[in-house]
Amino acid sequence: MQISRRTALAASLASIAAPALGQGGDMLRIIAAFPPGAALDGIARLLAEAAPRHGLGNALVDNRPGANGNIAAALTARAEPDGRTLLLAIDSSFTVNPHIYSNLGFDPAALRPVAIAGTYPVVLLVHPSSGITTLAEFLAAARRQPLLYASAGYGSPGHLAMEHLGHSLGLRPGQLEHVPFRGNAQAVTELLAGRVQAGFIAISGGAGFVRDGQLRALAISGPQRIAMLPDVATVAEQGHAGFDIRFAYLLMAPRDVPEATRAAAARLVAAVFADPAARARLANWAVTPEAGDGAAAEAWVARASAQWRAVVQATGMKVD
């Protein structure tokens, strides 16, 4: 088979542009801050599967869940900055945790954003036994009597979104009572059982329960409706303009990793998210295939950190 000079030159440039990632037979390790089965784990595996096809060598996913991503972040922060270790985490590990944890277990400055690897909203769900059918009714019910809401834990996206909703829409402290669980699956289980009345949930784990009537969806936290639940309006559409709560999956690396390595990893994310088969899988997880390079990821962290700092100060959220 003949290879054109242009193809050979492109291959040569690609090999120069992606140093240190998986070279020399070393395995690229993608540390995932959530357990297997979560959307974050799915994205990590999409990246690992595609890494060899994009010149980054063989890759494995190392699941290290716990402490809202702090465990995985601490492990990555201690890794050598040789390009063989990356972290996939939810942005809240870097935009919220520094404001609510007295001891993170790692220095956020020891890590640098590499890429945005998808974004997602959360969905306000209630148990049908609550009798609540709209966001307005939800707010009115909370004002009459405190409502219990489930989340995947202190500082999780569901906890953050509900605290922000209550604060920005005028609920008093205590009108929404937080009941943290160990992960999204357990929070959904407790909501299905009716032991809590509500929850802001990453909908990849609950859309089927909405469609079959076991749960009722009241609002989307982001600025747009989602294909998985097209009839559910956003919070903004229901009279609260400007309400926009989304979370990003971030690919991170040790601080001193070479710039060429960051660029190569960002190109991997962009390539995966442009692939129709991968985009179909992302849609099943209600993940928007939004990709961005290191600069875009740094801007996201800066903006979201300022937003959540204000929410934490207003609500007094803390984890000792």
N, C-alpha and C positions, 0 to 999 in steps of 0.2 A: 504494500500500500504506500502510495506516495503522499508526502506531507508538504504542503505549500510553505514557502518561506514566511508568509504572513502568519500561518498557523504555528510554525515553529517559533517565530518571534514572540507570538502571544503566549505560548507555553513557557518560553524562557522568562518573559516578564512576570508571569504568574508565579513562577517558582521563586523569583527574587522578591515579589511583593508579599509572600506569605511565609517568612522565616519563623523558626522556633516553634511553630505549632505542629506537633506531631512529627517532627523531623527525626532522623536518625533511629527510626524504629521505636521511639518513645510514644506511649499512648497518651492522647489528649484526654484529660479528665475534666468532665463537666459536673461540678458539684451542684446538685439540685436541692433547694431549700425546703422542698415538700416531699411527702412520701410517694411511692408509686401509685398510679391511678389518678392523681390530680392533673389538672390542665398544665400546670408548670412542668410536671414530670413529662407529660406528652410532648411539650415543646422541646425540652432538653433532649428527648430521644429523636425528634425530627432533626435536630442539629447534629446529634451524634451519627445518625444514619447518613446524613449528607456530607459530613466532614471529609471522608475519603474521596468523594467525587469532586471536591473542590480544593484538592491539593493539601488538605490539612492532616492527612493520615488517619489511622484508626482512632476511634474515640469511644469512651465508656461514660455512662452516667452513674454517679455516686450519690445516692440519696442520703441526705443528712438533715432530716426535719427537726424542728424543735425551737422553742423560744422565739417564735415569730421571725425565724430566719437568722437569728443571732448565732446559732451553732454553726450553720453552714458558712456564714460570713467570717466568723472567727477562724475557721479552718482555712478558708481561702486567703485571709490576710496573712497567715503564717507560711503560706506556700512560697516556694522560690519563684521569682518573677521571670521565669524562663519560657513563658508562653504555653506550658503544658498543663496549667490548671486555670480553669475559668469557673465562674459562679453564675448560676441562673437563679434569681430571687425576685420576689415582689418588691417594688420600689419602696414600700413602707418600711423595709428593713433599714433604709437610709434616710427616708423623709419623715418618719414618725418615731421609730425606736429611739433615736438619739434624744428625743424630747420627753419620752415617757419612762425610759429605763434608767435607774440610778447606776447600773453597771451593765453595759452592753456585752462585755467580754471581748471586745475588739475595738480598734481605733478606726472609725469610718474613713479617716484620711489615708489609711493603709490600703484602700481599694479605690480603683478608678472605673467609672462607667465605660463600657465598651460599645454597647448598642442597646436600643430599645427593641424588645423581641415580643411585641404584641401588647395590646391594651384591652381592658374589659371594664364594664360597669358591674354593679350589683343590683339585685332586684328585691324590692320590698315585698315580702310574702307574709300572709297571715293564714291561720287555721280557719276553715269555714265556720267552726263553732263560735268564733268571735263575733259573727254577724257583721263584720266590717267589710264593705264592698268598694270603698273609694279611699283615696289618700285623705280627703277632707274628713271622712268619717273616722279614719285612724287617728288623726290629730284631735278630733273632738272626743273620742273615746279615751285617749290618754289624759286629756284634761279633766275628765270626769273621775277616772280611777286609773292608778298606775298600771301600765301594760308590761308584761314580761317579754323580753326579746332575747333570742338566742344568737350566738355568734360562734365563730371558730376559735375564740380565745381573746384575751386582753390584747388590744393593739392590732387585731386582725381587721381586714377590710370591712367586714360586717359590723364590727364594733365601731370603727372609725366613722363609717357612713351614717350609722344611726345616731351617734353623738352629734355629728355635724348637722344632720336633719333636724334633730330636736332643738339644737341651739339656734340654727338659722331660721327655723320656722316658729320660734317663740314658745317652745315648751319649757316649763320650769324644771330644774333638777329634781329627779325622783319620779317624774311622770312617765319616764321610760326606764325600766329596771333591767339592767344587763345581767344575763345568765350565760357565762362563758362555758364552752365545751371544748373538748380536745379534737378540734378539726371540724371541717365543713360537714362531713358525712354525719357525725354525731349531732351537730346542730340541726340538720334536716330531719334526722330521726326523731328528735325531741319535739320538733315543730309538727311533724306528722302525727305524733301521738297526742298532740294538744296539751302537752305539759308546759309549753310556752305559747304565747299567742302570736308572735311575730318574729321576723328576722330579715335583715338585709343579707341576701345569700348570692354567692356566685352561681348563676343560674344553670351552669353546666350540670350541676348536681340536683336540680329541682324542676326543670322544665316539664318533664314527663308527669310529675305530680300535679303541676298546674293544669296540663291538658286533660288529665283524667279527673279533675275536680277535688283531689285530696288537699290541695293548697290553692290559695287565691293570690294572684299577683296584682299589686296595687300600683306600682310605679317603677320606672327604670331610673337609676341614679345618674346616668350619663346624659349627654346632650341630644342623643338620637335614640329612636326605638331600635330594637334588635330583631333580627330575622327569626330567631327562635320563638319569640312571643310578639308578633307584629301588632297585636291589638292592645298591647299594654303601653300606656302613655308614659312619657318621662315626667319627672317631678316638675321640670320647668314648664311643660305643656299644661300642667294642672294648677297654674297660677303662681308659680314661684320662679320667675324669670332669673336666669343666670345660675341656677343650681346645676352643678356639673361635678360629679364625683366619679372619677375613673382611676384605675390602678394600672400600672405598667409592669410587665416582666422586663427585668434588666439583666443583661449579660455584663458581668463585672470581672475584673482581673486585679491581681496584686499591683500596687501603685507603680512600681518601676518596670512594668512589662514594656518591651519596646513598642514604639508607635506603630511600626509595621505590623506587629502582632495584633494590636487593637484594630487596625484597618482591615486585616485579613479576616478577623472574627466578625467584624461588622458586615463585610461582604458576604460571609457565609449566611448570616441572618437574612440579609436582603435577598439572596438567591433562593433560600428555602421559602421565604414568604411570597416570592413571585411564582412559585411552582403551584399549578392548579390542584394537584393531589394534596399537597400540604395545606393549601388554603381551605380545601373541603374539610380536612380534619380539624383545622382551627375553628371553622364555622360550627362544627359539632360541639366544640367546647365554649362557644359564644365568645371567642377571642377575635378581636379585630386585628387583621394582619398588618398592623402599623409597625414599620421598621424605621430605625434611625441610627445614625452613626454615633461615635463617641461624643461629639459636640452636642448633638440633639439629646442624648441621654443625660449629659451634664446639665443642660438647660432644664430638662424635665425635673431632675432631682432638686435643682435650686428653686424652681417655682413651687413644686409640691411641698418641699420642706418649709418654705415660708407660709404656705397655706395651713399646713398641719400644726406648725408652731402656734399659730393664732388660735386654732381650735383647741389644742391641748391647754393653752393658757386660760381660755374661756371656760372650759369644762372641768379642768383639774384632773384630767386622766393621768394616772401614774401607775407604774409597775415596780414594786420593790424587789 
